[in-house]
Amino acid sequence: MHTRSAHIAHWFPAIALFACTANEPRPLTIREDYAVTPDSVRLYYRVAGDADETVIAPFALFHGSALDSLARGRRIVTYDPRGRGRSDSLPPERVSFDLLLGDLETVRRAVGAERVTIIGWSGGGMETFVYAMRNPDRVTRLVQLAPVAPRFTPYGGVMMQDRALRTDTVALAALRQREAAGEFASDREGYCRARRAIDSPALFADTSRWRITPEVCVYPNEWPERLAPMFGALFATLGDFDWRDSLPRVTIPRLVIHGAADNTPLEGNREWVRGQPNARLVVIDGAGHWPHYEQPARTLAAIATFLAGAWPADTVRAP
């Protein structure tokens, strides 16, 4: 575990996010801790709020405090999967799809929640669907936030091609030359930041706004040379996945949120809800792969309505 996170091994005092007056809600509590998996991996997690209803969302490093507004009357638990963010570093051979599902289960147990709602962003939107399918007695509702499509072919290739087309290839080539010349040999965090400045704009509807997401290069787990072998190991266990035949097995309410400018085409994410009576889709204009950052008001309002037990007004079914 790197030094930046060494001090986060206990519960922190409550952090006031709102002024305390007689007419305003009491402060929202923020707590941080680590859960330990059956194979002894320490997973960082963050809890916003202290109500009984629990919502779990993988990738604390990306969500930051963006979901905290949902914590009134419930608690929002975000966490970093193994080898990511503030969780323990580990070799690629200790990463697999099944182990990531186990990490979610470890966090659920650590926070003492019998049944949870889940918000799965990006690849986590697919991962949490499978968790819900395998643990039907544990999940009450599922938000798939800017998920990858339910099948890799053809949408995985389409997604990566779209990101490549939106990337400044001249700047990328120049950065690679600087790295080859040894400019970043002793500054891997600097290289991560430089690479992020090139890769991130392709995920946004407004490319100039890519800095609104949390700075993740402070975590050595997120440096490109560490992520590449981790993703390689993960994808090797996923294969050419296709979950379409499994959709009827998940009967809990599912809300799929798609950024209109996401790299995954709309048709790909329509497949998550097509023919499913308890699943609906909402499209967020002016957003790419980060709807809760680019269009937070509309995105979080849709999620809040869904968490409260209703469908947002602008959701659609796919017959």
N, C-alpha and C positions, 0 to 999 in steps of 0.2 A: 504494500500500500504506500502511495507516495506521500510526501510530507505535508502537502497542502490539505490533506484530509485526515491527518493523524489526530487532530484535536477533536474531530466530530465522532466521539465514541461514547457520548452520554447525552442525556436529554438536556436541551437548552431551555433557559427561561422563556416564558411567553413573550412574544414580540407583538407590540400593539400596532395594528395596521390601521386603526381608526381612533380618532380622539374619543376619550371617555367623557361623555356628558350624560345627563339624565335622559336626554332625548335620542341618544344614539346607541347602536348595539355595542355590547361589550367587546373588548379587543379579541381579535382572532388569534388563537394560539398556534405557534409554529414550533414543532419539535422534530429533532433529527436523531437517528440512531442507525445501528447496523443489525441486520438479520444474518444468521449463519445457515448456509445450506447443508444438506446431508453430506456433501463432499467437502465441507469446511471452507467454503468461499464466503467471504463477508460482503454483503450487499447493502449499500447505502440506501436509506429511505428517509423520506420527509413527510410529516403529517401536518396538514393545515386544518384547524378546527378540531373539535372534541366531541361531536355528537355521535350517536350510535350508528347511524347509516354511514356506510363506508363505500367510497369510490376509489378504485385503484387504477393508476395510469403508469405504465412503464415509461422510462426515460426521463428521470428527474432532471438530468443535465440539460435537456432541451426545453422542458416545460417551465423550469424556474418557478416563478410565482404566477404564471399566466392563468392557471386554473383556480387560483385562490378565491376568486369571487363566487365560485360554486360551493364554497365550504360553509355557507350559512345554513344551519340545520343539518349538516352532515360533515364528514371529514374526508378530505382529499389526500390520498396517499400516493405519492410519486416515488419511484425508485429507479436506481440504475442497475441494469442487468449485469451479470458477470462480465468482467473485462471492460466495462464501460464506465465513463464518468468517474465518480468517487468510489466505486466498488473495487474489489481486489483485482489487480492485474493477474493474468494467468496465461499459460501457453495455449495455442490454438486447439490442441488435442483435447482440451477440457471445455470446448464450446460445441454445442449441437442444438438443434431445434428442440429436442426433448428436454435438454438441460435448461433452456430458456423458459420453457413452460414450467419446469420445476422451480425456477427462481420466483415466478409469480406466486406459486403455491407457498413457497417459503415466506414471502412477504405477507401473504394473507394470514398465515398462521401467526406470524410475529406480531401483527397488530390485533389479533384476537377477533377476527371477523368471520362469522360462520358463512354469511352470504354477502356478495358484493356486486356492485355495478362496476363495469370496467370501461375505461376510455383507452382505446388502442390507436396510436398515431403511426402513420406510415407503415413500415413492415410490421409494427406492432398491431395494426388493424387486422392483419391476417393471423398473426400469432395468437391474439386474444380470442379470435373466432374459434380457433382450434381448442384453446383452453376451455372455452364455454361448451364446446361440443363434447369434450372429454369429461367435463365436470358439471353436468347439468344441474346438480343440486347445489352448486356453489355460486352461480351467477344469475342475477335477476334481470339485468339489462346490459346492453352492449352498445357503446358508441364507437363506430369505426371512423376515425378522423383522418381524412386524406389517406385512406389505405392504399396499399398496392392492390391490384386486381386479384380475383380469386384463382386465377390460373397464370402460370408464368408465360406460357406460349399462347398468343403472341405478345402479350402486354408487357412482359419484362423487357423484351428487346425494344419495343416501341418507347417505353419510358426512358431507357438509357440513350436511345437515339435522339429523343427530343432534348434531353439534357445536354448532349454533345452539341447539338445544333445551336443551343442558346449560350454555349460557352465561348469565351474569347480565346480562340486557339492560338493567336499570336502571343498573347500574354502568358498562356500556359507554356508554350515552347520556350519563351524567354526565361520563365521561372525554372524550368527544367535545366536550362543551360547554367543558370546561376547555382543550382544545387549541384550539378555535375562538377562545377568548378570549385566546390568545397565551401561556398559562401555560408551555408547553413550547417556545416559539420558540427559545430558546437552550440547551435541554436535551433534545436528541433521545434521548440515552441514557436519561434519566429517563422520557420518554414511552414508549420501548420497554419499560422495566421495568413501567410502569403497565399497558400494554396486555398484556404477558405475564401479569401477575397475573390478568387477566380471561379471556384466551384459554386458558391452559394447563390449568386444572382440568378442562375438558371432555374432556381426553385421558386422564384417569386413572380407574381404578376407585374409588380413594379420593381424592376431589378435594382433600383437605387435604394431600396429599403431593406436590403439583406442584413444590415447591422442591427435590426431591431430584435433579433433572436439572441439568446445568451451566448457569451463568449466561451466556447468549449475547449479551446486550445490550452487553457490553464491546466487541463487534466492530461497527463502523459498518455493515458489510455486512448485519447482521441487523436494522437499524432498519426499521420497517414501510414507510416511504416509499421505501426502496431495494428491499425484497423484492417489493413489489407489481408494479412494472414487470418485474422479473426473472421472476416467476412468469407474468406475462402473456405474455412472449416465449416461455417454455418451453411453456406450454399451447398456444400457437398452432402449435407444431411437432408436438405430440402428437395434436391433434384428438380425435375420438371413438374412441379406441384400443380394440382387442379382440384379445387375443393367444391366445384359446382354440384356434384352429386351428393355432397354432404350438407348442403344448405338446408334441406328440410329437417335435418336432425336438430338444428338449433331453433327452438320455437319461442324463445324469449324475445321480447321486443328488441329490434336492432335499428339504430339510426346510422345511416351512412352519410358522411359529410364530405362533399367533393368540391375542391376549389376549381372554379371554371378554367383557370389557367394552369392546372396541375399538369405534370409531365405524363402521368397516367391518363389516357383519354377517358372522357366521360363514359363511353360505351363499355370500357373495362369495368368501371365501378358500378354501372347499372347492373352488371351480372351478379353483384352481391345481393340485390333485392328482387331480381326478376323472378316472378312466380312465387314469391314468399309473402304470405298474407300478413306476417307480423314484422316486416322489414320495410323501411321507407328511405328515400334518398332526398337530400337537400343539396342544392348547388349554390355555392357562395361566389357571387360575382366579385371581381377585383381581388381574387386570392389565387395563389398557386398551391404549393405543397404545405404552406404554413397558414391555414385559414384563421387559427386562433391568435395569430400575430398580425396578419395583414388586415383582417376584418374582425377584430375581437368582439365588437358589440353584437353583430349579427350572429357570429359563430357561437359565442358563449350564451347568448339568449336562446338559441336553438337547443343547445345542450341542457341548459337549465330547465326549459320547458319539458324536455324529454325525461330528465331525471325526476321531475315532479309528477310524471305519470301520464303525460299527454304528448301528442304529436305536434311539432311546430307547424304553424299554419301553412307554410310554403313547402312542406314535404310532398313527395309524389311516390306513387307505387309504380312498379314496372310489371305489367301483365305478362 
